[in-house]
Every structure is written in C-alpha cells, then in structure tokens.
Amino acid sequence: MLNIYLAPKGSKSPRPASDSIAAVLDFLRSEGVVGASLGSGEYAPGDNAAILFHADADQHLLPVEITFEAFFIHDEAKTQFIPRDQDLAEFDRAVCSVCEEPVHVDEFEECFDRLALFPVDRVQYECPCCLSSYPFAQLDFGQPTAVASFWFQIEGAAFSRLNPALLDHITKLLGVMLLAVPEVLDDQVQEWASVREMRFR
C-alpha cells in the first residue's frame, strides 16, 4: 500500500488561503479526479482518477487499477512530520546530516515517540557518532519528507509517480510549491502505527 502526501515545499511556506484550497478541490472535481465527499475533508476517487498519475502507470497497471482509495485535505492546528505512519525500517537510508553515519532504528523510534508528545521543532536528534544535535526534521532521511500543518493526502495510491502537468496546475491554483512525499505501508505497519498512536493518548 502506498500513500502520497502533497505538502508545501519548505517549512516556511505560507498556509494556503481557503479560497485557493477550494479552487483546487473544484478543479479536481471538474476533471473527475475526486468524486463524492465521504466526510469532512475526505473524498472518493472520481471516474477519471487515473489522470492524477504519470502516463508511465499504463505500462505497469491495467486501466481499472490506476486509482486510489481516498483523497484527504488536512488543515491541522500544529505542524507535523510527514510521512506520519511509515515503517521505521523504510527509513533504512537515513544518515546524520553532519557526519553521514547511518541512523540506528532505536534512535529513530525514540524520536518518533517524542513527535507524539512534543512539537516537531522541539524534537532533537543527537548523533552518537559525531555528537551533533539538531532538529529531527533536518536529518537526511534518504527520501522526501516534510514538516507541515496543511497537506493533501492520496491514500491507497496505485502508482508512486504523479502527473507533472496536473501537479503543476494544482501548485499554481494553491499558490504554494508542493512536494510529493511517498509513504510505504503494509498491514503490519498500519497495526504498528495504531499501537504507537494509542500509547500516547
């Protein structure tokens, strides 16, 4: 299973205006990318959901498979680290931004546990190799990540690459540069994320 987050590029990006967000949603509806509302900020895939993905998807999937499970609009009070629920093992290419020493899974888990309790900018990573200390979000994760309070989420995506022309148009409507952040999930990862969330309720 794959989720794709579309978050503002750079932590200092302005929060999109509500009319800009509405314009993006109207555009996605008119193009048939999203369909009926499933609740607050959640939408079903539309009849033309396939145009959300890069044309290369046709080489890997049947037309009926090129879709997603749900489209979400998140507008949170606090900034969050994205991807939120990815298995720590998927960050196996993460290294210290200073000395490039690989990050051990124990340090990763400790930082993620702190993210559930503290604001993102207060969670520090302390490298046991070079003894550097800096914000966790500044690690070299080996994949795109973001810190944001607003983002779009494509849940259960069929393909990892998006249509660049569509993404460019969404960016122009929103007035904010967007970064596509992939998140790899499987059944075990979803269970792990649920347990992690319950530990800090």
N, C-alpha and C positions, 0 to 999 in steps of 0.2 A: 504494500500500500504506500502511496506517495501523496504527501500534502505539499502544496506550493504556496508560500506566503509572498504577497506583493507589498513590501514595506517601503517607506521613504528611505532614500539612499542618504545615509549620514544621519547621525543622532541629532544634529542641529537643524534638520529640515523643519519648516513650519508645519503646523497641523493643517490639513486641507480644510477649506471652507465647506460648510454644509451644502451650499448650492452646487459646489464643484463635485462633491460626492454624489449628489442627486443626479447631476449631469452624466456621470459615469454609469450609474445604475440605469438611467433612461437609455443610454447608448447600448449597453449590454442587452437590455430587454428588446430594443428595436432590432438588433442584429440576431436575436434568437439565441444568444449565449446563455442567458439565465431565463428561467420561467417563473412559475408561481412562487409567491412568498410562503415559506414554511414556518415563519415565526419572526421574531424581532431580529433583523439583520441576517436572516438565512434564506437562501433561495435555491430552488430546484434547478437542475440543468435544463436549458431550453432545447428546442428541436434542432437548433443549429450550433450546439455546444462545441462541435468539432473544430470550428474556425478559431477557437481560443488557442489551439495547439499548432505547432510548427507543421508545415506540409510534410516533413520527414516522417510524421506519425503514420502516414499511409503505407510506408514501407515496412512497418512493424506490426500494425494492428488492422483489424477489419473495420470498416466504417462505423458499424454499430458499437464498437469498443472504444471509439475515440470520444470520450465524455468524462464526466466527473460525478461525484456523489452529491456535493452541495457546495454552494458559494456563500461565503460569510463576509460581512462588513463588521470589523471590530473597531470600536472607538472607546478606548479604555481611559480611566482616570489616571492610572500610573503607567510609566514606561515598563516594557517587558523585554526580556531577551528572547529572540526568535532564531531558530526553531525551538518551540517550547517543550515538546514531548519526544524528541528524537532519542533513541537508544544511545547511551554514552559510548557504546562500542563503535558507533558510526562516526565518532569524532577521533578515530584512531590516527589521523594525520595531524592532529593538533600539536603545536610546538610553542615553546616560550617565545614571545616576540623579541626578547633581548638576546638569549643565548642559543635559541633554536633547539633546545633539548626537548624531546617528546614529553608530553604531559601525561602523567600516570593517571589511571582511571580513578584511584582513590581521591586524588586532589580534585578531579573533575566532579565526582559525586559530592564532595564537601561543598564546592562552590555552588552546585545546583541546589543543594539543600538550603544554602544561605539565600539563594534567589527567591525561595518560597517565603522567607521571613523579612528580607530587607530590600530596599530599593536597589535597582540594578547598579547604580553608580556608587553604592556603598559596599558592594561585594568585591573584595580584592583577591587577586591571585598572587600567591607567594611562591616563587620558583625555588625548589630545594637545591637546584644546581648552582645558579648564579646569585641567588638570594634577592633578586629583584622583586619589587612589589608594585603592582599596578592594577587598574580596574580589570575585572574578569573579562569584560566585553572587548578588551584590547588584545586578547590572546590571538595568535594566528591559528584559526580553527581548521584550516585546510579546506574550507568550503565557505560559501557566502553565509553570513549571519547578519542580524540587525538588532538594534535596540529602538523600540518604537512604542507609541501609545495608540497609533492608528495603523491598520493594515487590512488588506483583502486576503482572504484565505480560500484557496481552492482545495477542497477536501476530497480525497479519494481520486486524485488525478490519474488519468490513463497514461500520460506521457510526460516526460520531465521537461521538455522544451516547449516554450510558448511562441505564438505567432508574433514576430517582432513588430510588424506593422500595427497590429491590434494593440500591443503593449505600448507602442509609441503614441497612439491616439489616446489611450487611457491616460497616459502621463500628461499629455497636453490638456486634456479636459480637467484633470485633477490639479494641474499647476505645480506638481511636485514630482521630482525624479523618483522612479521606483526601482527597487532591487528585487529580483526573484530569488527567494530563499527556499531551497528544497528541504523536505523533511521525510526521511525514510522511516516507515512504521511497519510493524507486523503485529500479530496478535499478542505476543509476549511483551512487546514494547508498550502496547496500549494498557495491558494489565499493570506493568511497572509504573507507568505514568499515573494511573489511577491510585495505586498504593502510595506513591510519592505525594500526591495531592492530599490524600486522606491523612497522612502523617502530620500535616501542618494545619489542619482545620481547627 
